[in-house]
Amino acid sequence: MDSATAGLMDRPPRPRAAGVIDRALLVRAWLLLGGVSAVLVMGGYLFTLWQAGWHPGDPTGAGTPLHHAYLQATAVTFAGIVACQIGTAFAARTDRASLFTIGLFTNRFLLWGIAFELVFTAAVIYTPPLQDIFGTAALSPAQLAIIAPFPVLVWCVDELVRWARRRAPHPGDTA
C-alpha cells in the first residue's frame, strides 16, 4: 500500500538475463535482515537463561529450577522475532530510498498490522491459557527493555546498507 519509490521509473529495466528472482533481494532478506534478527533473538534467549543462572547442559524441563527461565526465554524468543519482523517490515518498504523520504508513518495498513501483532504477542505471553498452549511466561521489564530496540536495530542495519547502495552507482545509470 506504499506509493512507488521516487525515481523508480527513471531507472532502466533489469537485463533479461537477470531472471525473475532478484538475488540481491534474497541476500538482503535472508542474510542481512535474517542474520541480524537471528543474532538478536538468540542473544535475547541466551541472556534470559544466563540471567537465571543457566549453564550449557543444565536441565530446563518441567520441574527443574530453570523451567520458568526457559519459559521466559521462549517468550523472549517469540517477542524478539515479532520485534525484528517490525523492523524488517519498515526496512522492506523500499530497496534503495531512505525510509525517511517515504515517511515512517505513511502506510496505515502496516501500522494496523503491527498493532495487531503486538496485541497478539502480548496475549500469548501474558494470558495464562495461551501461556500454557505456547509454553511462555510473563516477561520482566528488563527482558522487555532488551527486546525493545530490536526493530530499530534491524531497520538501522538495513538503512545503512541502503545508504551505501545509494552512494554506489546503480547498474545502468548514466554518469
N, C-alpha and C positions, 0 to 999 in steps of 0.2 A: 504494500500500500504506500510505499515511498515514491516520491517523484523521481524521475530519471536524473542521474548524475549530470551536472553541468558539463558540457563539452563532450559527452559520450558519443554523440552522433557525429562529431567532427573528426573522430579517430577513424582510421581506415579499418576495414573488416579484417578478421583473423585470416591468415593464409589457409587455403583449402587443406593443406597437409597437416594442419594443427589438430584436426579431429574435433569431435563433438565435446568431449570431456576436457576441460581446461586443467592441465596438470598443476599449474601454479595455484589454482583454487583448491585442489586436493591437498597439496603440500601445506598451504595456509591453514586449511581446516583441520587436517589430521595431525600434521607435525607441529605447526606453530600453536594454534589455539588449543588443540587437543593435548599437546605436550605440556603446555603451561598449565592447563586445567588439571591434568593428571598429577603433576608435581605439587600443585597447591592442595588438591584434595587428599592426596596420600600424606602430605605433611600434616594436614589437619587431623587425619585419622591417627597417625603415629603420635603426634603431640598429645592428643587426648588420652591415649593409652599410657604414654610415658608419664604424664602428669599424675596418673593414678598409681604409679609405681610398677608398671609392666616392664618386663624384660623379655627379649625373644625366647620363646619356648614356654613361657608361663601360661597356664591354662586360663581360659576366659569363658568356659561353658557355664551353663546354669548351675547354680550352687557354689560357684567359686567366688573368692573375694573380688575378682576383677570383672565379674559378669556385668555389673552396672556400668562400669567404664567402657566395656565392649559395646553395650547398647548405645551409650553416648557417642562412642567413636563411629558406630554405624549411622547415627543421626547426623553427626558432623559430616560424614561422607556424603550422605544424601543431600543435606543442605548445601554443602560445598559444591556438589555437581550442579545443583539448581543455580547457585550464585554464579558459577563460572558460565553457565549457559546464558545468564542475563548479560554478562559481559560479551559473550560471543554473539548474542542477538544484536547488540548495539554495534559491534565490530562488523558484522556481516551486512550491515545496511549499505555499505559502499566498499568497493575494492581498491579505489585509489584516493578519492577525496577524503578530506578530514571530516569526521562526524560533526565538527563544529560548523562546517559550511552548509550542511543539510539540516542542521538543527537537532538537538538532543531529544526534544520532546515533541517532534512534529508527527510522529506516527502513533496515532491514538490507539490503533488496534494492537500494536506491540506493547504499549503501556498497559492496556487492559489485560493482555496475555500474561505479562509479568506480574501484575497484581493478582491474577488468578493463581499462578503457580506459587506465589509467596503464601497466599492463604492456604492452598492445598498442602504445601510443605509444612506450615505451622500446624495444621490439623494432624498430619502424620506424626509429627514429633511431639505434640503436646496433648493429644486426645488419647486417653487410656485405651479405648477399644482399638484404635488404629496403631497405637504403640505395640500392642500385642500381636497384631497382624503383621506389621512391618519390622518388628524387632528393634524398636527405637526407644530412647529415653529422653526426657526433657533436657535441654541444653542450659548450661550456666551462662551468665553474661560474658564471662571470659571466653567461652567457646564461641559465642555469637560474635564477639569482637574479633576473633581470628578469622571467621568466615566473611565478615562484612566487607573487607577490602577486595575480596576475590573478583567481583565483577569489574572493578576499576583496574585491577592489575592485568586481567586478561585483555580488557579493552586497550589499556595503555601500551602493552606489548604490540598489539596489532596496529595501533595508531603510529607507533614508532616505525614499524616496518612500512606502513603506507607512506609515512613522511619520507623515508629513504627512497621508496619507489617513485615518488613524485619528483625527487631530485635527480633520479637517473632518467636518461632518455627512454621513451617508450618505443618499442619496435614499430616502425612505420611512420613515426613522427618526422617531420622535416625540420631542418635546422633553420 
